């Protein structure tokens, strides 16, 4: 599935000292990095066009980067350079930074080039300015270097994605679900994410305006995706109407996620649960969908999606499954259908039709970006998903946590993590640590 977001813009500047040898070799290495960013990582690179050795050039650098509204900056220390260059650039920009260092470039002639000396001095300047950075070392041909750069790019993309995103809250949280409440201004201040509200009245009115022929066409699409019983077609036609409404809202208002009031009205009264609609919106529109008006949950899904570009499963932690040595993550029937072992079946669950399915095996990251008393905290862990038959009606995923199942649950409880978690495939713990560092959010992450 394509990531529903623009390419990240990253500024690249080569710092040097004019009389040092090794500049030609350093310039070649820098050009290879820029090419890799553009061609392999899909980055829009804003490159300062000359080597920077004077403060006047450093000033032009940050002014250019600010004018281009870059999302992050790579300070490439091809050789030694003096501290006023880094100080001039970073004091005037507020974005994630990467400090890039190299080994000595002229060992064969025993000439000092001093890239890492510059990096060490720069780190002290960052500390004095109370700014964070990531450290990348080596040439782009090295796998560890490419991996570190990829983590930085993924993290920059996630920060920029949340900064420009809009979440739609549809209705209001179900009674008793206080954990779904959110401090909108705190979210706006920290992440930049906009939150809009759509009443259930407005949403229902929009659903009624969808043309019957559109519903009929979409119902055929649902039959391709899901196993559907003939006796459930009437209710499932209503779900097509809901999906078409959400797709219209997402495209017209540019939302990247929504947090709906799943019940009681839509599920129990109208028999049109959001569950399978959420599945399709995630897969087909790259719009993340939490449940029960959980805004922090929607933020977590967007964070994982921005890092991976893949579908995200939003689930409750339900129980230990002792015989499988795993934790059961489940929800009423919302799993992205592209993550399921086989074609999900739509069947009545808690009032209306939703998916019955199990998700595929593989490495997964279980994550929650959570707010307690207005302060955010990131909790995550890596595990192995185990394929099995559905244990409950709804969407099922068994995960054996690497750190130990009991330890992970204890940690969730101790840190006030509610029942909702967002789950992606792959190990993204390095990106999550970088994200927490740049956003200055405390975190507990189990690899």
SULLIN-V364219 format. One record per pair of residues at least 12 apart in sequence whose ideal C-beta (glycine too) atoms are under 7 Angstrom apart, sorted by sequence separation. I is the first residue (numbers start at 1). J is the second residue. D is the distance in whole Angstrom. If there is no record, write none. Layout:
BEGIN
i	j	d
I	J	D
I	J	D
END
This chain:
BEGIN
i	j	d
14	26	7
136	148	5
246	258	7
262	274	5
317	329	6
318	330	5
344	356	6
385	397	6
386	398	4
433	445	6
14	27	7
34	47	6
48	61	5
102	115	4
136	149	6
288	301	4
301	314	6
316	329	7
344	357	4
367	380	4
385	398	7
432	445	6
75	89	7
101	115	5
222	236	6
260	274	5
288	302	5
315	329	4
316	330	6
366	380	6
385	399	5
386	400	6
101	116	5
315	330	6
316	331	6
365	380	6
366	381	5
384	399	7
14	30	5
48	64	6
136	152	7
315	331	5
333	349	5
383	399	4
384	400	5
429	445	5
219	236	7
288	305	6
297	314	6
314	331	6
332	349	6
340	357	4
341	358	5
365	382	5
366	383	7
383	400	5
101	119	4
134	152	5
219	237	5
222	240	6
332	350	6
340	358	7
341	359	7
383	401	4
429	447	5
46	65	6
340	359	6
341	360	5
363	382	7
364	383	6
383	402	6
73	93	6
99	119	5
314	334	6
335	355	6
339	359	5
381	401	5
382	402	5
219	240	5
333	354	3
334	355	7
339	360	6
363	384	6
364	385	5
12	34	6
46	68	5
73	95	6
75	97	6
77	99	7
215	237	6
218	240	4
313	335	5
332	354	5
333	355	4
335	357	6
381	403	6
72	95	5
75	98	7
77	100	6
99	122	6
291	314	6
313	336	6
333	356	7
362	385	5
46	70	5
71	95	6
72	96	4
73	97	5
74	98	5
75	99	5
76	100	5
77	101	6
78	102	7
99	123	7
288	312	6
290	314	5
335	359	6
361	385	5
70	95	6
72	97	7
75	100	7
215	240	5
218	243	6
311	336	4
360	385	7
361	386	6
62	88	7
66	92	7
74	100	6
167	193	6
169	195	6
215	241	5
218	244	6
313	339	6
359	385	6
361	387	4
397	423	7
10	37	7
58	85	5
62	89	5
66	93	6
311	338	5
360	387	6
381	408	5
23	51	7
53	81	7
61	89	6
65	93	6
163	191	6
164	192	7
165	193	5
166	194	4
167	195	5
168	196	5
169	197	5
170	198	5
171	199	7
283	311	6
311	339	6
55	84	5
59	88	6
162	191	4
163	192	4
171	200	4
215	244	7
258	287	7
262	291	5
282	311	5
358	387	7
415	444	6
55	85	7
58	88	4
62	92	4
162	192	6
166	196	6
168	198	6
170	200	7
214	244	6
242	272	5
257	287	6
262	292	6
282	312	6
358	388	6
58	89	5
62	93	5
162	193	5
210	241	5
246	277	6
256	287	6
257	288	4
258	289	6
259	290	5
358	389	6
238	270	7
242	274	7
255	287	6
256	288	7
257	289	7
261	293	6
358	390	5
379	411	7
10	43	5
12	45	6
52	85	6
55	88	5
80	113	7
170	203	5
238	271	7
239	272	5
260	293	7
357	390	6
366	399	7
379	412	7
411	444	6
79	113	5
80	114	3
97	131	7
99	133	5
207	241	5
210	244	5
238	272	4
243	277	5
259	293	5
356	390	6
7	42	5
8	43	6
9	44	5
10	45	6
11	46	5
12	47	5
13	48	4
16	51	5
18	53	5
79	114	6
80	115	7
98	133	6
207	242	6
210	245	6
242	277	5
246	281	6
250	285	6
259	294	6
364	399	6
7	43	6
8	44	7
10	46	7
16	52	7
17	53	6
79	115	6
86	122	4
90	126	7
97	133	4
98	134	5
99	135	5
100	136	5
101	137	5
235	271	5
259	295	5
359	395	7
379	415	5
7	44	5
9	46	6
14	51	5
15	52	5
16	53	5
78	115	6
80	117	5
81	118	5
235	272	7
239	276	6
243	280	6
250	287	5
356	393	5
359	396	7
14	52	7
77	115	5
80	118	5
83	121	5
87	125	5
91	129	6
98	136	5
207	245	5
239	277	6
247	285	6
259	297	7
356	394	7
357	395	6
358	396	5
359	397	4
377	415	6
379	417	5
408	446	6
13	52	6
83	122	7
86	125	5
90	129	6
206	245	5
259	298	5
258	298	7
291	331	7
354	394	7
355	395	6
77	118	4
90	131	6
257	298	4
77	119	5
83	125	6
203	245	7
33	76	7
291	334	7
403	446	4
257	301	6
349	393	5
372	416	5
402	446	7
257	302	5
349	394	6
382	427	5
402	447	7
30	76	5
256	302	6
313	359	6
341	387	6
370	416	7
75	122	7
370	417	6
382	429	6
13	61	5
30	78	6
29	78	7
368	417	5
380	429	6
226	276	7
27	78	7
198	249	7
26	78	3
380	432	5
26	79	6
283	336	5
368	421	5
11	65	4
98	152	5
282	336	5
283	337	6
367	421	6
368	422	7
378	432	6
23	78	7
279	334	6
283	338	5
366	421	5
367	422	5
23	79	6
278	334	4
279	335	6
22	79	5
196	253	7
275	332	5
276	333	6
279	336	5
366	423	5
275	333	4
279	337	5
378	436	5
9	68	6
11	70	4
20	79	5
96	155	7
273	332	7
275	334	4
364	423	5
365	424	5
9	69	7
10	70	6
15	75	6
20	80	6
96	156	5
326	386	5
335	395	3
364	424	7
9	70	5
10	71	6
15	76	7
200	261	6
333	394	5
334	395	6
364	425	6
365	426	7
9	71	5
10	72	5
11	73	4
12	74	5
13	75	6
14	76	5
15	77	5
16	78	6
17	79	6
324	386	6
330	392	6
332	394	5
333	395	6
363	425	7
365	427	6
8	71	5
10	73	7
11	74	7
13	76	7
16	79	5
17	80	5
96	159	6
304	367	6
328	391	6
331	394	6
362	425	5
363	426	6
365	428	5
378	441	5
8	72	7
10	74	6
12	76	6
14	78	5
17	81	5
324	388	7
330	394	6
331	395	5
363	427	5
365	429	6
377	441	7
382	446	7
16	81	5
17	82	7
200	265	6
330	395	6
367	432	7
376	441	5
377	442	5
378	443	4
379	444	5
380	445	5
381	446	4
382	447	6
15	81	4
303	369	6
330	396	5
377	443	7
300	367	6
300	368	6
328	396	7
329	397	5
300	369	4
15	85	5
276	346	6
299	369	5
328	398	6
329	399	6
326	398	4
327	399	5
29	102	7
296	369	6
326	399	6
296	370	6
324	398	5
326	400	5
327	401	6
296	371	5
325	400	6
26	102	7
279	355	6
321	398	6
273	351	7
276	354	6
327	405	5
26	105	6
273	352	4
275	354	4
276	355	5
326	405	7
25	105	5
271	351	6
272	352	6
275	355	6
315	395	7
168	249	7
271	352	4
273	354	5
315	397	6
327	409	7
22	105	4
267	350	6
268	351	4
22	106	5
72	156	4
267	351	5
313	397	6
21	106	5
71	156	5
168	253	7
267	352	5
320	405	6
166	253	7
168	255	5
174	261	7
71	159	7
166	254	6
167	255	7
170	258	6
173	261	7
71	160	4
166	255	5
171	260	6
172	261	6
174	263	6
21	111	5
166	256	6
167	257	5
168	258	4
169	259	5
170	260	4
171	261	3
22	113	4
165	256	4
167	258	7
170	261	6
21	113	7
165	257	7
167	259	6
329	421	7
20	113	6
329	423	6
317	412	7
195	295	7
317	419	6
15	118	7
316	419	5
36	140	5
316	420	6
317	421	6
193	299	7
314	420	7
315	421	6
33	140	5
32	140	5
191	299	7
314	422	6
315	423	6
41	150	6
29	139	6
43	153	6
236	346	6
312	422	5
313	423	4
312	423	7
41	153	5
180	292	5
225	337	6
312	424	5
180	293	5
182	295	4
180	294	5
182	296	6
232	346	6
239	353	7
310	424	6
177	292	5
310	425	6
227	343	6
232	348	7
308	424	5
226	343	7
227	344	7
235	352	6
236	353	6
174	292	6
226	344	5
227	345	4
228	346	5
235	353	5
304	422	5
308	426	6
173	292	6
226	345	7
227	346	7
173	293	4
226	346	5
304	424	4
308	428	6
172	293	6
232	353	5
301	422	5
307	428	5
171	293	7
300	422	4
297	420	5
169	293	6
304	428	7
307	431	5
297	422	6
169	295	6
294	420	5
167	295	6
167	298	5
303	435	7
162	299	7
165	302	6
162	302	6
161	302	6
162	303	7
8	153	6
158	303	5
161	306	4
10	156	6
8	156	5
158	306	4
8	157	5
157	306	5
158	307	5
8	160	6
154	307	5
5	161	5
186	371	7
190	376	6
183	371	6
186	374	5
182	371	7
183	374	5
179	418	4
190	439	7
4	256	6
158	431	7
155	431	5
159	435	7
154	431	5
158	435	6
151	430	5
155	434	4
159	438	6
151	431	5
155	435	5
159	439	7
1	283	6
4	286	4
152	434	7
3	286	6
4	287	7
151	434	6
155	438	7
2	286	6
1	286	6
134	434	6
5	306	7
132	437	5
3	309	4
132	438	6
1	310	6
1	311	6
96	438	5
END
